[in-house]
Amino acid sequence: MSNILSAPPPPVGFDTDLLKKLVTQHSALQQMWLSGYLYGVALHGQSAPNDLQALLSESSFAAPALNGNSKPKITVLFGSQTGNSKKVANQVATSVREHGWEVTVADLNDYPTKQLKDEKVVLLVISTQGEGEPPVAAEEFHKWLMGARAPKLEGLKFAVCGLGDRSYLQFCQTGKEFDARFEALGATRIAERVDCDVDFEEAVEEWIGKVLENLPVPAALAAGGTQVGISNTNGHYAAAHPAAKAAGTGTFDRKHPFAAPILEKIQLNGRGSQKETWHLELSLEGSGLAYEPGDSLGIYPQNPPSLVREVLYAAMLNGNKTVIFNEKENTLRHFLLREVELSVLTRELIEKYATWSNNAKLKALLEDNAALKQFLWGRNVADLIREFPAAMSEATLLSFLRKMPPRLYSIASSLEAHPDEVHLTVAAVRYEYGGRPHLGTASTFLADRVAAGESMPVFIERNEYFKLPTDDSTDIIMVGPGTGVAPFRAFVEERSESRGGTSRQQGKNWLFFGNPHFETDFLYQTEWLNHLKRGTLDRLDVAFSRDQADKIYVQHRLAERSKLIYERLENGAHFYVCGDKERMASDVQNAVLQIVAKESGKGEEYATEYLKGLKKQRRYLEDVY
């Protein structure tokens, strides 16, 4: 019996005959279920019913009947921009399936709306883009559900998991809207909505546990069905993952990043440039990490020491004082440097600070989204405390602050071209605000505070929907001004390697690049010219905005190439945009709309539907920030 786990002796009065019966007369799957169930009963101080079989047949809603080998059905829907929602949806499906349910996972981009009224249980995982917008893949479904044609959903059970970023005012807004709309249409919520920040893993696991607690137990389970699951320390069910990731096992991810040595750092801008752009090359040797063009590299930065000093000064606190934070003991300065966000203010932080300080002006600011957005822009935690001073303890300060999120940078290299390496293109963010210098946390960490020969923690973040076409013969059009050119360096390198550096049969690669000045800001100029010479870059159009009296941007170059762009789109080309979300991405989209309206001869309404079609086919793809 060496495979039996050791355990302390049972408490006095324990029915050992009952234990033997449970062990010998029930399957391992049934034992696992009972373990989790009894743990939950004990945790909540409840009494188990005398008739366990009655419990299995009762629930807050009836499970679909099992006919023969059929299983009760659940549909997991997702709407994703980069692939995170899809990843979470598949995680949910795995856990639910292991509890005896038949699960269908569907992308809202492809899901037939008429099917919703016939669903019994829907679990929705949805991201929010920018300031409260649904992901492109969910736009049509969102519009339909919010409109008059949406059906009544009285027979539907549902739960919503929202993914977002607290640095945006409309945090997880799309998830909130779906959650409220499902309820308004008569559906019944089986678990409270969860709103997940960029570090979403723990929140997702907790939400899955709550969903599983409130699902009815499939009748097949009582008969020795196909559930696989164990109870976690919260009394929730969790999927059993035999290949769990752990530090030191050679498997690295967001929770267990790899210490990547920095091989080289190069300043890409010429002398006299107003820009400061760095090219970094890191080693992945021995990590087992792999990526594809379009993916991102996640890094864990540290706050600028100067900002930590400002926060301590404004809060009148001693950075050398030892404190306990998140069950760890260290100096306050250590936690401010490494553990919490200081450079970005969020609505949640303002809400906490306004409530604690009872500041009327801050409370009024929270009522005006436009004013709040303007207030948050450019300010950091030191600015907030300086403008609204209040005496506070170390614990109070830390309680306001968001956990330091990792930063994601578009990968600027192909693994085929640079085995065991990953390259980044990073613009150092430095600006004046309120008469004082302000620094971008991650960008200046990379520019100023790490050097070649040192290592830093990294992980790979997949971006499933910003990828090269699967058909190598498809043309691509890439628009990447400034550091937005990074993923397109990877795209062209990848395609160049796949055809051995020659111009043999393959899709055409067309790049639009922009920056202020030709002489100082033409990033990767030599490489682009070499690709043009070899034919691995078909066309290169550049826009150096400050080299002439009238500013010229990439959208102007697009308009100049209107006819050829439309021809390539008509022939199946994929169109990519990377870079600034606030202005550039919308200007480029407007340029494409004008191109289609003009060249098709069918006007603006046709152009709008045309662009929608490109997005739905995932031929117009954005990686914007």
SVG drawing of the C-alpha trace seen along z (x, -y; Angstrom):
<svg xmlns="http://www.w3.org/2000/svg" viewBox="-39 -75 67 78">
<polyline fill="none" stroke="black" stroke-width="0.4" points="0.0,0.0 2.9,-2.3 0.8,-4.4 -1.6,-5.4 -1.1,-8.9 -0.1,-9.1 -2.5,-10.8 -2.9,-11.6 -5.1,-9.2 -8.8,-9.9 -10.4,-11.9 -12.0,-10.1 -15.4,-8.7 -14.8,-8.5 -16.6,-5.6 -13.7,-3.6 -16.1,-1.0 -17.8,-3.8 -14.4,-4.9 -13.5,-1.4 -16.8,-1.1 -16.3,-4.4 -12.8,-3.4 -13.7,0.2 -17.1,-0.3 -16.8,-3.5 -14.7,-4.5 -11.8,-6.9 -13.9,-9.5 -16.7,-9.2 -14.3,-9.4 -12.8,-12.7 -16.3,-14.2 -17.2,-13.2 -14.0,-14.6 -14.7,-18.0 -18.3,-18.0 -17.6,-17.2 -14.9,-19.8 -17.3,-22.4 -19.9,-21.3 -17.3,-21.6 -16.0,-24.9 -19.4,-26.5 -20.5,-24.9 -23.4,-23.1 -24.9,-19.7 -24.9,-17.1 -28.3,-15.7 -29.2,-12.2 -30.0,-11.2 -27.0,-11.9 -28.8,-10.6 -31.5,-13.1 -28.9,-15.8 -27.5,-14.6 -30.9,-14.9 -31.7,-18.3 -30.2,-21.7 -31.1,-25.3 -32.0,-24.4 -32.5,-21.1 -29.7,-19.5 -30.6,-18.5 -31.7,-14.8 -29.2,-12.2 -30.3,-9.9 -28.0,-6.9 -24.4,-8.2 -25.4,-11.9 -24.1,-14.5 -25.7,-17.8 -24.5,-20.6 -22.8,-23.9 -21.8,-26.5 -18.7,-28.6 -18.6,-31.8 -15.7,-34.1 -14.8,-37.4 -11.1,-38.1 -8.8,-40.6 -5.4,-39.1 -6.4,-35.5 -6.5,-35.8 -10.3,-35.4 -10.0,-32.3 -7.3,-30.9 -9.6,-31.5 -12.6,-30.0 -10.7,-26.8 -9.5,-26.7 -13.2,-27.0 -14.3,-24.3 -11.6,-21.9 -12.7,-22.3 -16.4,-22.0 -15.9,-19.0 -14.0,-17.2 -17.1,-17.6 -19.2,-15.5 -20.6,-18.2 -20.5,-18.2 -19.0,-21.6 -19.0,-23.6 -16.6,-26.5 -17.5,-29.1 -16.0,-32.4 -18.5,-35.2 -17.1,-36.2 -18.7,-33.0 -21.5,-32.2 -25.0,-32.2 -27.1,-34.6 -30.3,-32.7 -28.9,-29.8 -28.7,-31.8 -32.5,-31.4 -32.0,-27.6 -29.1,-27.5 -29.5,-26.2 -26.2,-27.2 -23.8,-29.9 -20.5,-30.9 -19.2,-34.0 -15.6,-35.2 -15.2,-38.7 -12.5,-41.3 -12.8,-45.0 -10.8,-47.2 -9.7,-50.7 -12.4,-52.8 -15.3,-50.3 -15.4,-48.9 -16.1,-45.3 -13.4,-43.4 -13.8,-43.4 -14.8,-39.7 -17.7,-40.5 -18.9,-43.8 -21.8,-42.3 -23.0,-40.0 -22.8,-42.9 -24.9,-45.2 -27.5,-42.5 -27.8,-41.5 -28.2,-45.2 -30.8,-45.8 -34.5,-45.1 -34.1,-41.8 -32.5,-40.1 -34.8,-37.3 -36.1,-36.7 -33.8,-34.4 -35.9,-33.1 -34.6,-29.6 -30.9,-30.5 -28.4,-30.2 -25.3,-32.2 -22.1,-33.6 -19.7,-36.3 -16.0,-36.6 -14.6,-40.0 -11.0,-40.7 -9.6,-44.2 -7.1,-46.7 -7.7,-48.9 -5.6,-51.7 -8.6,-52.4 -11.6,-54.2 -14.2,-51.9 -12.6,-48.8 -14.2,-45.6 -17.1,-47.6 -18.1,-45.1 -18.4,-42.3 -20.5,-44.5 -22.8,-45.3 -23.2,-41.6 -23.9,-40.6 -26.6,-43.3 -28.2,-42.6 -28.4,-38.8 -30.2,-39.5 -32.5,-42.1 -33.5,-39.5 -34.6,-37.1 -31.6,-34.9 -30.5,-33.6 -27.0,-34.3 -25.3,-31.2 -22.2,-33.1 -21.4,-36.7 -19.5,-38.4 -15.7,-38.7 -13.8,-41.7 -10.1,-40.7 -7.1,-43.0 -4.1,-42.2 -3.0,-39.6 -6.1,-37.5 -5.1,-33.9 -6.1,-33.9 -9.4,-35.7 -10.3,-33.3 -9.6,-30.3 -11.8,-31.6 -14.6,-32.4 -14.4,-28.9 -14.7,-27.5 -17.8,-29.5 -19.4,-28.4 -18.7,-24.8 -20.1,-25.1 -23.4,-26.3 -23.7,-23.9 -25.9,-20.9 -24.1,-17.6 -24.6,-15.6 -26.5,-12.4 -23.8,-10.4 -21.5,-11.3 -23.5,-9.4 -23.3,-6.4 -19.5,-6.5 -19.4,-8.9 -16.5,-10.7 -15.7,-13.5 -12.1,-14.3 -11.6,-16.9 -10.2,-17.7 -11.2,-20.1 -8.8,-23.0 -8.1,-24.8 -11.1,-27.1 -13.6,-24.2 -14.0,-24.8 -13.5,-22.2 -10.4,-22.6 -9.2,-20.7 -6.4,-18.2 -3.3,-19.3 -0.6,-16.7 1.9,-18.8 1.6,-21.8 4.0,-24.6 6.5,-25.4 9.7,-27.4 12.8,-25.4 11.1,-22.7 12.2,-24.3 8.7,-25.5 8.4,-29.3 5.4,-31.5 3.8,-34.7 3.9,-33.3 7.4,-31.8 9.3,-34.1 12.7,-33.2 15.8,-35.3 16.8,-36.3 20.4,-37.6 20.6,-40.8 22.9,-40.2 23.0,-43.7 21.4,-47.2 21.6,-49.6 20.3,-53.2 18.5,-53.3 18.1,-57.1 20.8,-59.3 22.5,-62.2 20.2,-65.1 16.9,-63.2 14.1,-64.1 13.3,-60.4 15.0,-57.7 14.5,-54.2 16.3,-51.2 16.9,-47.8 17.4,-45.0 18.5,-41.5 17.9,-38.8 18.9,-35.2 16.2,-32.5 18.8,-29.7 17.9,-26.9 14.4,-28.3 12.4,-26.2 10.4,-29.3 9.2,-29.7 7.2,-32.4 5.8,-33.3 5.9,-36.7 3.0,-38.8 3.5,-37.5 4.7,-39.8 7.4,-39.6 6.2,-40.3 8.7,-41.9 8.5,-42.7 10.0,-46.2 10.9,-48.2 9.7,-51.7 12.2,-54.5 14.0,-55.2 13.4,-58.9 9.6,-58.2 9.9,-56.1 11.7,-59.0 9.0,-61.4 6.2,-59.2 8.0,-58.7 8.5,-62.5 4.9,-63.4 3.5,-60.8 6.1,-61.7 7.1,-58.1 10.4,-56.3 11.4,-54.0 13.7,-52.0 10.9,-51.0 10.2,-47.2 6.6,-46.4 4.6,-43.3 2.8,-43.4 1.0,-40.5 2.4,-38.2 6.0,-39.2 8.3,-41.2 10.7,-43.8 11.3,-47.6 8.7,-49.9 11.2,-51.1 11.6,-47.6 7.8,-47.1 7.5,-50.5 10.3,-49.7 9.2,-46.2 5.7,-45.3 3.2,-48.1 2.3,-50.4 3.3,-54.1 3.4,-55.7 -0.2,-55.1 -3.3,-56.3 -6.5,-54.4 -10.2,-55.0 -10.0,-52.4 -7.0,-54.1 -8.8,-57.5 -12.0,-55.9 -10.0,-54.3 -8.1,-57.5 -11.2,-59.7 -13.1,-57.4 -10.3,-57.2 -9.5,-60.9 -13.1,-61.9 -12.0,-64.5 -15.0,-66.2 -13.1,-67.4 -11.9,-63.9 -15.4,-62.5 -16.8,-65.1 -14.1,-64.2 -15.3,-60.6 -18.7,-61.7 -17.3,-63.3 -15.6,-60.8 -14.2,-63.4 -12.7,-65.4 -11.4,-62.2 -9.7,-61.1 -8.0,-64.4 -6.9,-64.3 -5.4,-60.8 -3.4,-61.6 0.3,-62.3 -0.1,-62.2 1.5,-59.5 1.0,-58.5 3.4,-61.2 1.3,-63.9 -1.9,-62.6 -0.5,-62.7 1.1,-66.1 -2.1,-67.6 -4.3,-66.0 -2.1,-65.6 -3.1,-63.5 -1.2,-61.8 -1.1,-58.1 0.6,-55.0 2.8,-52.6 0.0,-50.1 -2.5,-52.6 -0.4,-53.8 0.2,-50.2 -3.5,-49.4 -4.3,-52.0 -1.8,-50.7 -2.3,-48.2 0.0,-45.2 2.8,-46.0 1.5,-44.6 3.9,-43.2 4.5,-45.2 4.0,-43.6 6.2,-44.6 5.7,-43.4 8.5,-41.0 10.7,-42.4 12.4,-39.2 11.8,-35.9 12.9,-32.8 13.8,-31.3 16.2,-34.1 17.5,-34.4 17.4,-31.0 17.3,-31.2 16.9,-35.0 14.1,-37.6 14.4,-41.2 12.5,-44.3 12.1,-47.8 11.4,-50.2 10.8,-54.0 11.9,-55.5 9.1,-57.6 10.2,-60.9 8.1,-64.0 7.6,-67.0 4.5,-67.4 3.8,-70.0 7.4,-71.3 8.9,-67.9 10.3,-65.1 8.2,-62.0 9.4,-58.6 7.8,-55.6 8.2,-52.7 9.1,-49.9 10.6,-51.9 13.2,-53.7 13.8,-50.5 15.0,-49.0 16.7,-52.1 18.5,-53.2 18.4,-50.5 19.4,-47.2 22.6,-46.7 24.0,-44.1 25.3,-41.2 22.5,-41.5 19.3,-39.4 15.7,-40.3 12.5,-38.3 10.5,-37.6 7.7,-35.4 6.0,-34.9 2.5,-36.3 0.6,-34.9 -1.3,-37.1 -3.3,-34.7 -5.0,-37.2 -2.0,-39.2 -0.3,-36.5 1.0,-36.1 -1.5,-34.5 -1.5,-30.7 -1.2,-30.7 2.3,-31.8 1.3,-33.2 -1.0,-35.8 0.0,-39.5 0.4,-41.6 0.3,-45.3 1.9,-46.5 1.5,-50.0 3.9,-50.6 5.1,-54.1 7.7,-54.5 8.1,-51.4 4.9,-50.1 7.4,-48.7 8.6,-46.0 6.3,-43.1 6.8,-43.8 10.5,-43.3 9.5,-39.9 7.0,-39.3 9.5,-40.1 12.3,-38.1 10.0,-35.1 8.9,-35.2 12.5,-35.8 13.7,-32.7 10.8,-30.6 12.0,-31.2 15.7,-31.1 16.2,-34.8 15.2,-34.7 12.2,-36.2 10.7,-32.9 6.9,-32.4 5.5,-34.0 3.0,-36.8 4.2,-40.4 5.3,-42.3 4.5,-46.0 5.6,-48.2 4.5,-51.8 6.8,-53.4 6.7,-56.8 8.8,-58.9 9.8,-62.6 13.1,-62.7 14.7,-60.6 18.3,-61.2 17.8,-60.4 14.7,-58.3 14.6,-55.7 14.5,-52.6 16.2,-49.6 16.9,-51.5 19.7,-49.2 17.7,-46.1 14.7,-47.4 16.9,-48.4 18.5,-45.0 15.0,-43.3 14.0,-45.5 17.2,-44.5 16.5,-40.8 12.8,-41.1 11.7,-40.0 10.2,-43.4 8.1,-44.3 7.4,-47.9 8.5,-50.5 6.6,-53.7 7.9,-56.2 6.5,-59.3 8.9,-61.6 6.5,-64.1 9.0,-66.9 11.2,-66.9 8.9,-69.4 6.7,-72.3 3.5,-70.2 3.4,-67.2 3.2,-63.9 2.0,-60.8 1.5,-57.2 -2.2,-57.8 -1.2,-60.3 1.0,-57.7 -1.8,-55.2 -4.0,-57.7 -1.3,-58.2 -1.3,-54.5 -5.0,-54.1 -5.5,-52.2 -2.8,-49.5 -3.9,-49.0 -7.5,-48.4 -6.3,-46.0 -4.4,-44.0 -7.2,-43.9 -9.5,-42.7 -7.0,-39.9 -7.0,-38.8 -4.3,-40.8 -4.1,-41.0 -3.8,-44.5 -1.9,-45.1 -1.7,-48.1 0.6,-48.5 1.3,-51.5 -0.6,-54.4 -4.2,-53.6 -5.5,-57.1 -4.8,-58.8 -2.7,-56.8 -4.9,-53.7 -8.1,-55.7 -6.4,-57.9 -5.3,-54.8 -8.7,-53.2 -10.3,-56.3 -7.8,-56.3 -8.7,-52.7 -12.4,-53.6 -11.8,-56.5 -9.7,-54.2 -12.4,-51.6 -15.2,-54.2 -13.2,-55.9 -11.7,-52.9 -14.9,-50.8 -17.0,-53.7 -19.7,-52.5 -19.4,-55.2 -18.9,-55.4 -21.7,-53.0 -20.2,-50.2 -16.7,-51.0 -18.0,-50.7 -19.4,-47.2 -16.3,-46.3 -14.1,-47.1 -16.4,-45.2 -16.0,-42.2 -12.2,-42.5 -12.2,-42.5 -14.6,-39.6 -12.4,-37.6 -9.4,-38.7 -7.8,-40.3 -7.7,-43.8 -5.7,-43.3 -4.5,-45.7 -1.9,-45.6 -2.5,-49.0 -1.8,-50.6"/>
</svg>
